[in-house]
Amino acid sequence: MTSLPASTLGRTGLGVSKLGYGAMELRGPAGGRGREIDDATAGRLLNQVLDAGIRLIDTSPDYGRSEELIGTHIAGRRDEFVLTSKCGCAVSEDGAPTFGEHDFSRHNVRAGVEQSLRRLRTDHLDAVQFHISPSMGTLHEHDSIAELLALKEEGKVRFIGMSGTLPNIEEQIESGVFDVFQIPYSALEREHEEVITRAARAGAGTIIRGGVARGVPSARPETIERLPERFRATYVARRERFDRAGLDDLLEGMSQMEFMLRFTISHPDLHTTIVGTANPDHLAANLEAAAKGPLPADLYEEAKRRLATA
Ligand SMILES: NC(=O)c1ccc[n+]([C@@H]2O[C@H](COP(=O)([O-])OP(=O)(O)OC[C@H]3O[C@@H](n4cnc5c(N)ncnc54)[C@H](OP(=O)(O)O)[C@@H]3O)[C@@H](O)[C@H]2O)c1
């Protein structure tokens, strides 16, 4: 088995691998965003994730069939991994996948968590994160946190988290309410670099998303095409930034994606990064890269120096 670096998810005390798995790529094409993935392939991938020693899987009611596939294929291995999902996402009456709408009312928050538990075939989530970084004002208005605390009291949720982004993440950290923050970060998206440290210093677990910048440094044109249109220009700009920084000159045989993942893992306050993939070869490459740990210190510093002006 690949030996993955491990860490503790902040004050939750949960042991995790620094490489986690983001299960958004299992969502399927319904809703117009994902790719076709058949059940057998998803099952093999999820078991490959656990067999390789990945100890945290992140999903969401918003990710089409993702929760259902996790429930179908690895509910029997539930004690092998930390499971996180989201709340505030729309809940459908018939349990069909929902896409994109959010409602932070107590009723919807509870209905969402209970739907996640049914789909995931588990009796508890290790952490549930408010999706799309709502302001503290929105959460107070709906008394949403009280509902998560009630679910925690009932044992359905172990810890309370936030999928947080600037600017709202500042007040979310200050509130002291959240045990876990999910935060976007990579070499090409460093806006939250300092906020990650602040979240960790406040005692929260840090779950980093976007840790390989959706594969764009090495992406083929069809991968770029697959990106939602509203994000495409941003990712093309990130790829151009990679080139402008002259990072290829520093890699000495390391692949661009190994560099990306190890750069993310080099953040001293990262606890885990939930890299998404539906491709077993990419998963294997990510495992191999993560097992090598952080970048050499001199390469890390030089890459940061070049990126700062690129
Ligand atoms: N809280 C939120 O609002 C939010 C938003 C977005 C995502 N998330 C969570 O964060 C997770 C990851 O986020 P993300 O998908 O935005 O970013 P990401 O992990 O940086 O990128 C995933 C993409 O990168 C590609 N990829 C992965 N490894 C690769 C490799 N070795 N070589 C080439 N391409 C590679 C994958 O394509 P292939 O399938 O082709 O490998 C996939 O399309 C999601 O799964 C989800 O759990 C949360």
The ligand as an ORCA input file, in Angstrom:
! r2SCAN-3c Opt
* xyz 0 1
  N     -17.249     23.523     -1.352
  C     -17.388     23.826     -2.605
  O     -18.009     24.814     -2.989
  C     -16.708     22.950     -3.598
  C     -16.594     23.361     -4.924
  C     -15.927     22.528     -5.801
  C     -15.391     21.331     -5.327
  N     -15.511     20.941     -4.030
  C     -14.930     19.688     -3.502
  O     -13.539     19.694     -3.744
  C     -13.166     18.560     -4.547
  C     -12.050     18.944     -5.479
  O     -12.336     20.186     -6.105
  P     -12.206     20.492     -7.642
  O     -12.724     19.357     -8.434
  O     -12.781     21.833     -7.867
  O     -10.633     20.658     -7.860
  P      -9.391     19.680     -8.085
  O      -9.387     18.544     -7.160
  O      -8.215     20.596     -8.125
  O      -9.576     19.171     -9.598
  C     -10.225     18.010     -9.971
  C     -10.046     17.858    -11.472
  O      -8.656     17.683    -11.743
  C      -8.451     16.583    -12.598
  N      -7.298     15.825    -12.083
  C      -7.136     15.274    -10.866
  N      -5.941     14.670    -10.773
  C      -5.331     14.838    -11.972
  C      -4.078     14.418    -12.493
  N      -3.198     13.712    -11.781
  N      -3.787     14.780    -13.770
  C      -4.651     15.504    -14.518
  N      -5.860     15.902    -14.076
  C      -6.188     15.583    -12.803
  C      -9.703     15.740    -12.523
  O     -10.032     15.228    -13.807
  P     -10.059     13.623    -14.057
  O     -11.332     13.121    -13.464
  O      -9.996     13.540    -15.530
  O      -8.844     13.080    -13.364
  C     -10.793     16.711    -12.077
  O     -11.518     17.204    -13.177
  C     -14.470     18.155     -5.235
  O     -14.472     16.802     -5.644
  C     -15.467     18.417     -4.154
  O     -15.465     17.355     -3.195
  C     -16.143     21.752     -3.172
*
